[in-house]
Amino acid sequence: MGDDAGVRMLLSVGRSGWAIAAGYLAFLSVLCVPAPFALIAGILAVREINRDPTAHGMGRAIFGIIMGGIGTAILVLMLVLMGIGAMSGG
């Protein structure tokens, strides 16, 4: 059942738990706060998938890394700009 691509698209058969978490956190990373967690979960998923050749979910893991990286960069930029604004008294 885990070898059928159609079944894997519908069910999380053989998929890394970290990959599933990275995928959902990546969707939520547009809120910026979960973005670092999506990035971390994506990296952990890639490591787990590389260690276990029967595990699936590389697409979700990569999606988590990309969206988590973008969201984290935006979050850091917002925090820096808020800090600069607070220091300038504005």
C-alpha positions as CSV (number, residue, x, y, z in Angstrom):
1,M,0.0,0.0,0.0
2,G,2.9,2.4,0.7
3,D,4.4,1.9,-2.7
4,D,1.3,3.2,-4.6
5,A,1.8,6.9,-5.3
6,G,-2.0,7.5,-5.4
7,V,-2.5,6.1,-1.9
8,R,0.4,8.1,-0.6
9,M,-1.2,11.3,-1.9
10,L,-4.3,10.6,0.1
11,L,-2.9,8.9,3.2
12,S,0.3,9.4,5.1
13,V,1.4,5.8,4.5
14,G,5.1,5.5,5.0
15,R,5.5,9.3,5.2
16,S,7.9,10.8,7.7
17,G,6.2,12.4,10.6
18,W,8.6,15.3,10.4
19,A,7.6,15.8,6.7
20,I,3.9,15.9,7.6
21,A,4.6,18.5,10.3
22,A,6.8,20.5,7.9
23,G,4.1,20.6,5.3
24,Y,1.4,21.9,7.7
25,L,3.8,24.4,9.4
26,A,4.8,25.6,5.9
27,F,1.2,26.5,5.2
28,L,1.0,28.3,8.5
29,S,4.3,30.1,7.9
30,V,2.5,32.9,6.1
31,L,1.7,34.1,9.6
32,C,5.5,34.3,10.1
33,V,5.5,32.9,13.7
34,P,5.5,29.2,12.8
35,A,8.0,29.7,10.0
36,P,11.1,28.8,12.1
37,F,9.4,25.6,13.2
38,A,8.6,24.7,9.6
39,L,12.2,25.3,8.7
40,I,13.4,23.1,11.5
41,A,10.8,20.3,10.9
42,G,11.8,20.4,7.2
43,I,15.4,19.9,7.9
44,L,14.7,17.1,10.4
45,A,12.4,15.4,7.8
46,V,15.1,15.5,5.1
47,R,17.6,13.9,7.5
48,E,15.1,11.2,8.5
49,I,14.2,10.5,4.9
50,N,17.9,10.2,3.9
51,R,18.5,7.7,6.7
52,D,15.4,5.6,5.9
53,P,15.1,4.8,2.2
54,T,11.5,3.5,2.7
55,A,10.3,6.8,4.1
56,H,8.4,9.2,1.9
57,G,7.6,12.9,2.1
58,M,10.6,14.7,0.5
59,G,8.3,17.1,-1.3
60,R,6.7,18.2,1.9
61,A,10.0,18.5,3.6
62,I,11.4,20.7,0.9
63,F,8.2,22.8,0.9
64,G,8.7,23.3,4.7
65,I,12.3,24.3,4.2
66,I,11.5,26.8,1.5
67,M,8.4,28.4,3.1
68,G,10.0,28.3,6.5
69,G,13.1,30.0,5.2
70,I,11.1,32.7,3.5
71,G,8.8,33.2,6.5
72,T,11.8,33.3,8.9
73,A,13.6,35.9,6.8
74,I,10.4,38.0,6.8
75,L,10.0,37.6,10.6
76,V,13.6,38.6,11.2
77,L,13.3,41.6,8.9
78,M,10.1,42.7,10.7
79,L,11.8,42.3,14.1
80,V,14.8,44.3,13.0
81,L,12.7,47.1,11.5
82,M,10.6,47.2,14.7
83,G,13.8,47.4,16.8
84,I,15.1,50.2,14.7
85,G,11.8,52.0,14.9
86,A,11.8,51.7,18.7
87,M,15.3,52.9,19.0
88,S,14.7,56.0,16.9
89,G,11.8,56.9,19.0
90,G,9.2,56.6,16.3
